[in-house]
Amino acid sequence: MIDLDKVSANLRVYLCFLKLLESLSDNAEDYKEFIHPEVEFLELPNLLNKTGQIRNLAACLEGVKKAKTILAEQQYKIVNYIEGEGKLVFEKIWTGRMSIDIRNLKAGQELKAYICAVVEFRDGKIFRHRTYDCYEPF
């Protein structure tokens, strides 16, 4: 467990952002303190999103809103991270538990992805967020 009292301001911002995602908050006001107004979320191609995508905060929150309809819960576990000037790079594991049946996915089924995230900060907020998501087969 990472002690929030002993981390850099950027790492604290990112960990608070992850807590909001874990709670499946789709309220833009909740994110204002952590997300730069010109944020760009870049998701590279993966098993769930074959072409990848670039999102702003509004589009990201639409994704969270959709996730709320299909996931009972989600969690991020930080495995490792390195920090440089204005940047963080994370290895993390995402798990989500389905709340409904969709195609071959069943309610209660756990999904898992191994993620590398490269995060850049501007004005103390998340400015660029690039993820490489590697999902376990489902």
CNS distance restraints for C-alpha pairs under 8 A (distance, minus, plus):
assign (resid   2 and name CA) (resid   7 and name CA) 7.92 0.50 0.50
assign (resid   3 and name CA) (resid   7 and name CA) 6.86 0.50 0.50
assign (resid   4 and name CA) (resid  12 and name CA) 6.11 0.50 0.50
assign (resid   7 and name CA) (resid  11 and name CA) 6.18 0.50 0.50
assign (resid   7 and name CA) (resid  12 and name CA) 6.36 0.50 0.50
assign (resid   8 and name CA) (resid  12 and name CA) 6.23 0.50 0.50
assign (resid   9 and name CA) (resid  13 and name CA) 6.21 0.50 0.50
assign (resid   9 and name CA) (resid 124 and name CA) 7.41 0.50 0.50
assign (resid  10 and name CA) (resid  14 and name CA) 6.28 0.50 0.50
assign (resid  10 and name CA) (resid  86 and name CA) 7.60 0.50 0.50
assign (resid  10 and name CA) (resid  88 and name CA) 7.90 0.50 0.50
assign (resid  10 and name CA) (resid 121 and name CA) 7.19 0.50 0.50
assign (resid  10 and name CA) (resid 124 and name CA) 6.47 0.50 0.50
assign (resid  10 and name CA) (resid 125 and name CA) 7.36 0.50 0.50
assign (resid  11 and name CA) (resid  15 and name CA) 6.14 0.50 0.50
assign (resid  11 and name CA) (resid  88 and name CA) 7.45 0.50 0.50
assign (resid  12 and name CA) (resid  16 and name CA) 6.20 0.50 0.50
assign (resid  13 and name CA) (resid  17 and name CA) 6.22 0.50 0.50
assign (resid  13 and name CA) (resid  34 and name CA) 5.71 0.50 0.50
assign (resid  13 and name CA) (resid 124 and name CA) 7.82 0.50 0.50
assign (resid  13 and name CA) (resid 125 and name CA) 6.95 0.50 0.50
assign (resid  13 and name CA) (resid 126 and name CA) 7.71 0.50 0.50
assign (resid  14 and name CA) (resid  18 and name CA) 6.25 0.50 0.50
assign (resid  14 and name CA) (resid  34 and name CA) 7.39 0.50 0.50
assign (resid  14 and name CA) (resid 126 and name CA) 7.35 0.50 0.50
assign (resid  15 and name CA) (resid  19 and name CA) 6.32 0.50 0.50
assign (resid  16 and name CA) (resid  20 and name CA) 6.46 0.50 0.50
assign (resid  16 and name CA) (resid  34 and name CA) 7.63 0.50 0.50
assign (resid  17 and name CA) (resid  21 and name CA) 6.42 0.50 0.50
assign (resid  17 and name CA) (resid  31 and name CA) 7.10 0.50 0.50
assign (resid  17 and name CA) (resid  34 and name CA) 6.41 0.50 0.50
assign (resid  18 and name CA) (resid  22 and name CA) 6.06 0.50 0.50
assign (resid  18 and name CA) (resid  76 and name CA) 7.10 0.50 0.50
assign (resid  19 and name CA) (resid  23 and name CA) 6.23 0.50 0.50
assign (resid  20 and name CA) (resid  24 and name CA) 6.34 0.50 0.50
assign (resid  20 and name CA) (resid  25 and name CA) 5.64 0.50 0.50
assign (resid  20 and name CA) (resid  30 and name CA) 7.57 0.50 0.50
assign (resid  20 and name CA) (resid  31 and name CA) 7.68 0.50 0.50
assign (resid  21 and name CA) (resid  25 and name CA) 6.11 0.50 0.50
assign (resid  21 and name CA) (resid  64 and name CA) 7.49 0.50 0.50
assign (resid  22 and name CA) (resid  73 and name CA) 7.18 0.50 0.50
assign (resid  22 and name CA) (resid  74 and name CA) 5.33 0.50 0.50
assign (resid  22 and name CA) (resid  75 and name CA) 5.33 0.50 0.50
assign (resid  22 and name CA) (resid  76 and name CA) 7.06 0.50 0.50
assign (resid  23 and name CA) (resid  73 and name CA) 7.59 0.50 0.50
assign (resid  23 and name CA) (resid  74 and name CA) 7.60 0.50 0.50
assign (resid  24 and name CA) (resid  64 and name CA) 6.03 0.50 0.50
assign (resid  24 and name CA) (resid  65 and name CA) 7.46 0.50 0.50
assign (resid  24 and name CA) (resid  67 and name CA) 7.45 0.50 0.50
assign (resid  24 and name CA) (resid  68 and name CA) 6.14 0.50 0.50
assign (resid  24 and name CA) (resid  73 and name CA) 7.78 0.50 0.50
assign (resid  24 and name CA) (resid  74 and name CA) 7.81 0.50 0.50
assign (resid  25 and name CA) (resid  30 and name CA) 7.50 0.50 0.50
assign (resid  25 and name CA) (resid  64 and name CA) 7.05 0.50 0.50
assign (resid  25 and name CA) (resid  65 and name CA) 7.81 0.50 0.50
assign (resid  26 and name CA) (resid  61 and name CA) 5.11 0.50 0.50
assign (resid  26 and name CA) (resid  62 and name CA) 7.24 0.50 0.50
assign (resid  26 and name CA) (resid  64 and name CA) 5.76 0.50 0.50
assign (resid  26 and name CA) (resid  65 and name CA) 5.66 0.50 0.50
assign (resid  27 and name CA) (resid  31 and name CA) 7.32 0.50 0.50
assign (resid  27 and name CA) (resid  61 and name CA) 7.43 0.50 0.50
assign (resid  28 and name CA) (resid  32 and name CA) 6.58 0.50 0.50
assign (resid  28 and name CA) (resid  57 and name CA) 7.80 0.50 0.50
assign (resid  28 and name CA) (resid  58 and name CA) 7.58 0.50 0.50
assign (resid  28 and name CA) (resid  61 and name CA) 7.24 0.50 0.50
assign (resid  31 and name CA) (resid  35 and name CA) 5.84 0.50 0.50
assign (resid  32 and name CA) (resid  36 and name CA) 7.45 0.50 0.50
assign (resid  33 and name CA) (resid 125 and name CA) 7.32 0.50 0.50
assign (resid  34 and name CA) (resid 124 and name CA) 7.71 0.50 0.50
assign (resid  34 and name CA) (resid 125 and name CA) 4.97 0.50 0.50
assign (resid  34 and name CA) (resid 126 and name CA) 6.14 0.50 0.50
assign (resid  35 and name CA) (resid  39 and name CA) 6.54 0.50 0.50
assign (resid  35 and name CA) (resid  57 and name CA) 7.84 0.50 0.50
assign (resid  35 and name CA) (resid 125 and name CA) 5.07 0.50 0.50
assign (resid  35 and name CA) (resid 126 and name CA) 4.83 0.50 0.50
assign (resid  35 and name CA) (resid 127 and name CA) 6.67 0.50 0.50
assign (resid  36 and name CA) (resid 122 and name CA) 6.99 0.50 0.50
assign (resid  36 and name CA) (resid 123 and name CA) 7.56 0.50 0.50
assign (resid  36 and name CA) (resid 125 and name CA) 5.13 0.50 0.50
assign (resid  36 and name CA) (resid 126 and name CA) 5.55 0.50 0.50
assign (resid  36 and name CA) (resid 127 and name CA) 5.25 0.50 0.50
assign (resid  37 and name CA) (resid  57 and name CA) 7.84 0.50 0.50
assign (resid  37 and name CA) (resid 127 and name CA) 7.94 0.50 0.50
assign (resid  38 and name CA) (resid  56 and name CA) 7.38 0.50 0.50
assign (resid  38 and name CA) (resid 127 and name CA) 6.61 0.50 0.50
assign (resid  39 and name CA) (resid  56 and name CA) 5.83 0.50 0.50
assign (resid  39 and name CA) (resid  57 and name CA) 6.54 0.50 0.50
assign (resid  39 and name CA) (resid 126 and name CA) 6.68 0.50 0.50
assign (resid  39 and name CA) (resid 127 and name CA) 4.44 0.50 0.50
assign (resid  39 and name CA) (resid 128 and name CA) 5.69 0.50 0.50
assign (resid  39 and name CA) (resid 129 and name CA) 7.79 0.50 0.50
assign (resid  40 and name CA) (resid  54 and name CA) 6.66 0.50 0.50
assign (resid  40 and name CA) (resid  55 and name CA) 5.81 0.50 0.50
assign (resid  40 and name CA) (resid  56 and name CA) 5.11 0.50 0.50
assign (resid  40 and name CA) (resid  57 and name CA) 7.42 0.50 0.50
assign (resid  40 and name CA) (resid 127 and name CA) 6.38 0.50 0.50
assign (resid  40 and name CA) (resid 128 and name CA) 5.00 0.50 0.50
assign (resid  40 and name CA) (resid 129 and name CA) 6.30 0.50 0.50
assign (resid  41 and name CA) (resid  54 and name CA) 5.55 0.50 0.50
assign (resid  41 and name CA) (resid  55 and name CA) 4.98 0.50 0.50
assign (resid  41 and name CA) (resid  56 and name CA) 6.16 0.50 0.50
assign (resid  41 and name CA) (resid  57 and name CA) 7.75 0.50 0.50
assign (resid  41 and name CA) (resid  60 and name CA) 7.49 0.50 0.50
assign (resid  41 and name CA) (resid 128 and name CA) 6.08 0.50 0.50
assign (resid  41 and name CA) (resid 129 and name CA) 4.78 0.50 0.50
assign (resid  41 and name CA) (resid 130 and name CA) 5.97 0.50 0.50
assign (resid  42 and name CA) (resid  52 and name CA) 7.52 0.50 0.50
assign (resid  42 and name CA) (resid  53 and name CA) 5.87 0.50 0.50
assign (resid  42 and name CA) (resid  54 and name CA) 4.45 0.50 0.50
assign (resid  42 and name CA) (resid  55 and name CA) 6.45 0.50 0.50
assign (resid  42 and name CA) (resid 128 and name CA) 7.72 0.50 0.50
assign (resid  42 and name CA) (resid 129 and name CA) 6.09 0.50 0.50
assign (resid  42 and name CA) (resid 130 and name CA) 4.65 0.50 0.50
assign (resid  42 and name CA) (resid 131 and name CA) 6.40 0.50 0.50
assign (resid  43 and name CA) (resid  52 and name CA) 5.17 0.50 0.50
assign (resid  43 and name CA) (resid  53 and name CA) 5.27 0.50 0.50
assign (resid  43 and name CA) (resid  54 and name CA) 6.33 0.50 0.50
assign (resid  43 and name CA) (resid 130 and name CA) 5.91 0.50 0.50
assign (resid  43 and name CA) (resid 131 and name CA) 5.07 0.50 0.50
assign (resid  43 and name CA) (resid 132 and name CA) 6.59 0.50 0.50
assign (resid  43 and name CA) (resid 133 and name CA) 7.72 0.50 0.50
assign (resid  44 and name CA) (resid  51 and name CA) 7.35 0.50 0.50
assign (resid  44 and name CA) (resid  52 and name CA) 4.51 0.50 0.50
assign (resid  44 and name CA) (resid  53 and name CA) 6.67 0.50 0.50
assign (resid  44 and name CA) (resid 130 and name CA) 7.46 0.50 0.50
assign (resid  44 and name CA) (resid 131 and name CA) 6.16 0.50 0.50
assign (resid  44 and name CA) (resid 132 and name CA) 5.52 0.50 0.50
assign (resid  44 and name CA) (resid 133 and name CA) 7.25 0.50 0.50
assign (resid  45 and name CA) (resid  49 and name CA) 5.64 0.50 0.50
assign (resid  45 and name CA) (resid  50 and name CA) 4.83 0.50 0.50
assign (resid  45 and name CA) (resid  51 and name CA) 4.84 0.50 0.50
assign (resid  45 and name CA) (resid  52 and name CA) 3.95 0.50 0.50
assign (resid  45 and name CA) (resid  53 and name CA) 7.60 0.50 0.50
assign (resid  45 and name CA) (resid 132 and name CA) 7.65 0.50 0.50
assign (resid  45 and name CA) (resid 133 and name CA) 7.85 0.50 0.50
assign (resid  46 and name CA) (resid  50 and name CA) 5.19 0.50 0.50
assign (resid  46 and name CA) (resid  51 and name CA) 7.44 0.50 0.50
assign (resid  46 and name CA) (resid  52 and name CA) 6.80 0.50 0.50
assign (resid  46 and name CA) (resid 132 and name CA) 7.60 0.50 0.50
assign (resid  46 and name CA) (resid 133 and name CA) 6.02 0.50 0.50
assign (resid  46 and name CA) (resid 134 and name CA) 6.47 0.50 0.50
assign (resid  46 and name CA) (resid 135 and name CA) 7.39 0.50 0.50
assign (resid  47 and name CA) (resid 134 and name CA) 7.31 0.50 0.50
assign (resid  47 and name CA) (resid 135 and name CA) 6.25 0.50 0.50
assign (resid  48 and name CA) (resid 135 and name CA) 7.97 0.50 0.50
assign (resid  49 and name CA) (resid  53 and name CA) 7.76 0.50 0.50
assign (resid  55 and name CA) (resid  59 and name CA) 5.34 0.50 0.50
assign (resid  55 and name CA) (resid  60 and name CA) 5.81 0.50 0.50
assign (resid  56 and name CA) (resid  60 and name CA) 6.13 0.50 0.50
assign (resid  57 and name CA) (resid  61 and name CA) 6.10 0.50 0.50
assign (resid  58 and name CA) (resid  62 and name CA) 6.32 0.50 0.50
assign (resid  59 and name CA) (resid  63 and name CA) 6.42 0.50 0.50
assign (resid  60 and name CA) (resid  64 and name CA) 6.46 0.50 0.50
assign (resid  61 and name CA) (resid  65 and name CA) 6.10 0.50 0.50
assign (resid  62 and name CA) (resid  66 and name CA) 6.26 0.50 0.50
assign (resid  63 and name CA) (resid  67 and name CA) 6.12 0.50 0.50
assign (resid  64 and name CA) (resid  68 and name CA) 6.19 0.50 0.50
assign (resid  65 and name CA) (resid  69 and name CA) 6.94 0.50 0.50
assign (resid  66 and name CA) (resid  70 and name CA) 6.95 0.50 0.50
assign (resid  67 and name CA) (resid  71 and name CA) 5.64 0.50 0.50
assign (resid  68 and name CA) (resid  72 and name CA) 7.26 0.50 0.50
assign (resid  69 and name CA) (resid  99 and name CA) 7.67 0.50 0.50
assign (resid  70 and name CA) (resid  98 and name CA) 5.82 0.50 0.50
assign (resid  70 and name CA) (resid  99 and name CA) 5.33 0.50 0.50
assign (resid  70 and name CA) (resid 100 and name CA) 5.68 0.50 0.50
assign (resid  71 and name CA) (resid  96 and name CA) 6.45 0.50 0.50
assign (resid  71 and name CA) (resid  97 and name CA) 5.58 0.50 0.50
assign (resid  71 and name CA) (resid  98 and name CA) 4.47 0.50 0.50
assign (resid  71 and name CA) (resid  99 and name CA) 4.87 0.50 0.50
assign (resid  71 and name CA) (resid 100 and name CA) 7.38 0.50 0.50
assign (resid  72 and name CA) (resid  96 and name CA) 7.49 0.50 0.50
assign (resid  72 and name CA) (resid  97 and name CA) 5.56 0.50 0.50
assign (resid  72 and name CA) (resid  98 and name CA) 5.64 0.50 0.50
assign (resid  72 and name CA) (resid  99 and name CA) 4.62 0.50 0.50
assign (resid  72 and name CA) (resid 108 and name CA) 7.96 0.50 0.50
assign (resid  73 and name CA) (resid  96 and name CA) 5.67 0.50 0.50
assign (resid  73 and name CA) (resid  97 and name CA) 5.54 0.50 0.50
assign (resid  73 and name CA) (resid  98 and name CA) 7.55 0.50 0.50
assign (resid  74 and name CA) (resid  94 and name CA) 7.10 0.50 0.50
assign (resid  74 and name CA) (resid  95 and name CA) 5.53 0.50 0.50
assign (resid  74 and name CA) (resid  96 and name CA) 4.11 0.50 0.50
assign (resid  74 and name CA) (resid  97 and name CA) 6.44 0.50 0.50
assign (resid  75 and name CA) (resid  94 and name CA) 5.67 0.50 0.50
assign (resid  75 and name CA) (resid  95 and name CA) 5.34 0.50 0.50
assign (resid  75 and name CA) (resid  96 and name CA) 6.44 0.50 0.50
assign (resid  76 and name CA) (resid  92 and name CA) 6.45 0.50 0.50
assign (resid  76 and name CA) (resid  93 and name CA) 5.62 0.50 0.50
assign (resid  76 and name CA) (resid  94 and name CA) 4.60 0.50 0.50
assign (resid  76 and name CA) (resid  95 and name CA) 6.63 0.50 0.50
assign (resid  77 and name CA) (resid  92 and name CA) 5.33 0.50 0.50
assign (resid  77 and name CA) (resid  93 and name CA) 5.11 0.50 0.50
assign (resid  77 and name CA) (resid  94 and name CA) 6.52 0.50 0.50
assign (resid  78 and name CA) (resid  90 and name CA) 6.97 0.50 0.50
assign (resid  78 and name CA) (resid  91 and name CA) 6.15 0.50 0.50
assign (resid  78 and name CA) (resid  92 and name CA) 4.31 0.50 0.50
assign (resid  78 and name CA) (resid  93 and name CA) 6.57 0.50 0.50
assign (resid  79 and name CA) (resid  90 and name CA) 7.55 0.50 0.50
assign (resid  79 and name CA) (resid  91 and name CA) 5.40 0.50 0.50
assign (resid  79 and name CA) (resid  92 and name CA) 5.10 0.50 0.50
assign (resid  79 and name CA) (resid  93 and name CA) 7.11 0.50 0.50
assign (resid  80 and name CA) (resid  90 and name CA) 5.86 0.50 0.50
assign (resid  80 and name CA) (resid  91 and name CA) 5.12 0.50 0.50
assign (resid  80 and name CA) (resid  92 and name CA) 6.96 0.50 0.50
assign (resid  81 and name CA) (resid  88 and name CA) 6.92 0.50 0.50
assign (resid  81 and name CA) (resid  89 and name CA) 5.45 0.50 0.50
assign (resid  81 and name CA) (resid  90 and name CA) 4.33 0.50 0.50
assign (resid  81 and name CA) (resid  91 and name CA) 6.12 0.50 0.50
assign (resid  82 and name CA) (resid  88 and name CA) 5.85 0.50 0.50
assign (resid  82 and name CA) (resid  89 and name CA) 5.39 0.50 0.50
assign (resid  82 and name CA) (resid  90 and name CA) 6.73 0.50 0.50
assign (resid  83 and name CA) (resid  87 and name CA) 5.91 0.50 0.50
assign (resid  83 and name CA) (resid  88 and name CA) 4.55 0.50 0.50
assign (resid  83 and name CA) (resid  89 and name CA) 6.47 0.50 0.50
assign (resid  84 and name CA) (resid  88 and name CA) 6.30 0.50 0.50
assign (resid  86 and name CA) (resid 120 and name CA) 5.85 0.50 0.50
assign (resid  86 and name CA) (resid 121 and name CA) 5.33 0.50 0.50
assign (resid  86 and name CA) (resid 122 and name CA) 7.36 0.50 0.50
assign (resid  87 and name CA) (resid 118 and name CA) 7.23 0.50 0.50
assign (resid  87 and name CA) (resid 119 and name CA) 5.56 0.50 0.50
assign (resid  87 and name CA) (resid 120 and name CA) 4.55 0.50 0.50
assign (resid  87 and name CA) (resid 121 and name CA) 6.26 0.50 0.50
assign (resid  88 and name CA) (resid 118 and name CA) 5.96 0.50 0.50
assign (resid  88 and name CA) (resid 119 and name CA) 5.16 0.50 0.50
assign (resid  88 and name CA) (resid 120 and name CA) 6.64 0.50 0.50
assign (resid  89 and name CA) (resid 116 and name CA) 7.11 0.50 0.50
assign (resid  89 and name CA) (resid 117 and name CA) 5.61 0.50 0.50
assign (resid  89 and name CA) (resid 118 and name CA) 4.54 0.50 0.50
assign (resid  89 and name CA) (resid 119 and name CA) 6.23 0.50 0.50
assign (resid  90 and name CA) (resid 115 and name CA) 7.75 0.50 0.50
assign (resid  90 and name CA) (resid 116 and name CA) 5.50 0.50 0.50
assign (resid  90 and name CA) (resid 117 and name CA) 5.10 0.50 0.50
assign (resid  90 and name CA) (resid 118 and name CA) 6.58 0.50 0.50
assign (resid  91 and name CA) (resid 114 and name CA) 7.37 0.50 0.50
assign (resid  91 and name CA) (resid 115 and name CA) 5.75 0.50 0.50
assign (resid  91 and name CA) (resid 116 and name CA) 4.71 0.50 0.50
assign (resid  91 and name CA) (resid 117 and name CA) 6.67 0.50 0.50
assign (resid  92 and name CA) (resid 114 and name CA) 6.06 0.50 0.50
assign (resid  92 and name CA) (resid 115 and name CA) 5.23 0.50 0.50
assign (resid  92 and name CA) (resid 116 and name CA) 6.48 0.50 0.50
assign (resid  92 and name CA) (resid 117 and name CA) 7.91 0.50 0.50
assign (resid  93 and name CA) (resid 112 and name CA) 7.06 0.50 0.50
assign (resid  93 and name CA) (resid 113 and name CA) 5.76 0.50 0.50
assign (resid  93 and name CA) (resid 114 and name CA) 4.69 0.50 0.50
assign (resid  93 and name CA) (resid 115 and name CA) 5.98 0.50 0.50
assign (resid  94 and name CA) (resid 112 and name CA) 5.60 0.50 0.50
assign (resid  94 and name CA) (resid 113 and name CA) 5.12 0.50 0.50
assign (resid  94 and name CA) (resid 114 and name CA) 6.42 0.50 0.50
assign (resid  94 and name CA) (resid 115 and name CA) 7.24 0.50 0.50
assign (resid  95 and name CA) (resid 110 and name CA) 6.66 0.50 0.50
assign (resid  95 and name CA) (resid 111 and name CA) 5.51 0.50 0.50
assign (resid  95 and name CA) (resid 112 and name CA) 4.49 0.50 0.50
assign (resid  95 and name CA) (resid 113 and name CA) 6.55 0.50 0.50
assign (resid  96 and name CA) (resid 110 and name CA) 5.62 0.50 0.50
assign (resid  96 and name CA) (resid 111 and name CA) 5.17 0.50 0.50
assign (resid  96 and name CA) (resid 112 and name CA) 6.57 0.50 0.50
assign (resid  97 and name CA) (resid 107 and name CA) 7.60 0.50 0.50
assign (resid  97 and name CA) (resid 108 and name CA) 5.68 0.50 0.50
assign (resid  97 and name CA) (resid 109 and name CA) 5.55 0.50 0.50
assign (resid  97 and name CA) (resid 110 and name CA) 4.40 0.50 0.50
assign (resid  97 and name CA) (resid 111 and name CA) 6.20 0.50 0.50
assign (resid  98 and name CA) (resid 105 and name CA) 7.50 0.50 0.50
assign (resid  98 and name CA) (resid 106 and name CA) 6.59 0.50 0.50
assign (resid  98 and name CA) (resid 107 and name CA) 4.82 0.50 0.50
assign (resid  98 and name CA) (resid 108 and name CA) 5.07 0.50 0.50
assign (resid  98 and name CA) (resid 109 and name CA) 5.38 0.50 0.50
assign (resid  98 and name CA) (resid 110 and name CA) 6.42 0.50 0.50
assign (resid  98 and name CA) (resid 111 and name CA) 7.69 0.50 0.50
assign (resid  99 and name CA) (resid 106 and name CA) 7.87 0.50 0.50
assign (resid  99 and name CA) (resid 107 and name CA) 4.69 0.50 0.50
assign (resid  99 and name CA) (resid 108 and name CA) 5.94 0.50 0.50
assign (resid 100 and name CA) (resid 106 and name CA) 6.27 0.50 0.50
assign (resid 100 and name CA) (resid 107 and name CA) 4.28 0.50 0.50
assign (resid 100 and name CA) (resid 108 and name CA) 7.55 0.50 0.50
assign (resid 101 and name CA) (resid 105 and name CA) 5.55 0.50 0.50
assign (resid 101 and name CA) (resid 106 and name CA) 4.24 0.50 0.50
assign (resid 101 and name CA) (resid 107 and name CA) 4.97 0.50 0.50
assign (resid 102 and name CA) (resid 106 and name CA) 6.46 0.50 0.50
assign (resid 104 and name CA) (resid 138 and name CA) 7.89 0.50 0.50
assign (resid 105 and name CA) (resid 109 and name CA) 6.79 0.50 0.50
assign (resid 105 and name CA) (resid 138 and name CA) 7.30 0.50 0.50
assign (resid 111 and name CA) (resid 135 and name CA) 7.72 0.50 0.50
assign (resid 111 and name CA) (resid 136 and name CA) 7.23 0.50 0.50
assign (resid 111 and name CA) (resid 138 and name CA) 7.25 0.50 0.50
assign (resid 112 and name CA) (resid 135 and name CA) 5.86 0.50 0.50
assign (resid 112 and name CA) (resid 136 and name CA) 5.74 0.50 0.50
assign (resid 113 and name CA) (resid 133 and name CA) 6.18 0.50 0.50
assign (resid 113 and name CA) (resid 134 and name CA) 5.22 0.50 0.50
assign (resid 113 and name CA) (resid 135 and name CA) 4.04 0.50 0.50
assign (resid 113 and name CA) (resid 136 and name CA) 5.95 0.50 0.50
assign (resid 114 and name CA) (resid 133 and name CA) 5.95 0.50 0.50
assign (resid 114 and name CA) (resid 134 and name CA) 5.05 0.50 0.50
assign (resid 114 and name CA) (resid 135 and name CA) 6.33 0.50 0.50
assign (resid 115 and name CA) (resid 131 and name CA) 6.61 0.50 0.50
assign (resid 115 and name CA) (resid 132 and name CA) 5.55 0.50 0.50
assign (resid 115 and name CA) (resid 133 and name CA) 4.56 0.50 0.50
assign (resid 115 and name CA) (resid 134 and name CA) 6.10 0.50 0.50
assign (resid 116 and name CA) (resid 131 and name CA) 5.71 0.50 0.50
assign (resid 116 and name CA) (resid 132 and name CA) 5.18 0.50 0.50
assign (resid 116 and name CA) (resid 133 and name CA) 6.71 0.50 0.50
assign (resid 117 and name CA) (resid 129 and name CA) 6.84 0.50 0.50
assign (resid 117 and name CA) (resid 130 and name CA) 5.55 0.50 0.50
assign (resid 117 and name CA) (resid 131 and name CA) 4.42 0.50 0.50
assign (resid 117 and name CA) (resid 132 and name CA) 6.42 0.50 0.50
assign (resid 118 and name CA) (resid 128 and name CA) 7.89 0.50 0.50
assign (resid 118 and name CA) (resid 129 and name CA) 5.85 0.50 0.50
assign (resid 118 and name CA) (resid 130 and name CA) 5.14 0.50 0.50
assign (resid 118 and name CA) (resid 131 and name CA) 6.49 0.50 0.50
assign (resid 119 and name CA) (resid 126 and name CA) 6.82 0.50 0.50
assign (resid 119 and name CA) (resid 127 and name CA) 7.46 0.50 0.50
assign (resid 119 and name CA) (resid 128 and name CA) 5.66 0.50 0.50
assign (resid 119 and name CA) (resid 129 and name CA) 4.57 0.50 0.50
assign (resid 119 and name CA) (resid 130 and name CA) 6.43 0.50 0.50
assign (resid 120 and name CA) (resid 126 and name CA) 6.10 0.50 0.50
assign (resid 120 and name CA) (resid 127 and name CA) 5.57 0.50 0.50
assign (resid 120 and name CA) (resid 128 and name CA) 4.95 0.50 0.50
assign (resid 120 and name CA) (resid 129 and name CA) 6.48 0.50 0.50
assign (resid 121 and name CA) (resid 125 and name CA) 5.24 0.50 0.50
assign (resid 121 and name CA) (resid 126 and name CA) 4.64 0.50 0.50
assign (resid 121 and name CA) (resid 127 and name CA) 4.94 0.50 0.50
assign (resid 121 and name CA) (resid 128 and name CA) 6.84 0.50 0.50
assign (resid 122 and name CA) (resid 126 and name CA) 6.50 0.50 0.50
assign (resid 122 and name CA) (resid 127 and name CA) 5.60 0.50 0.50
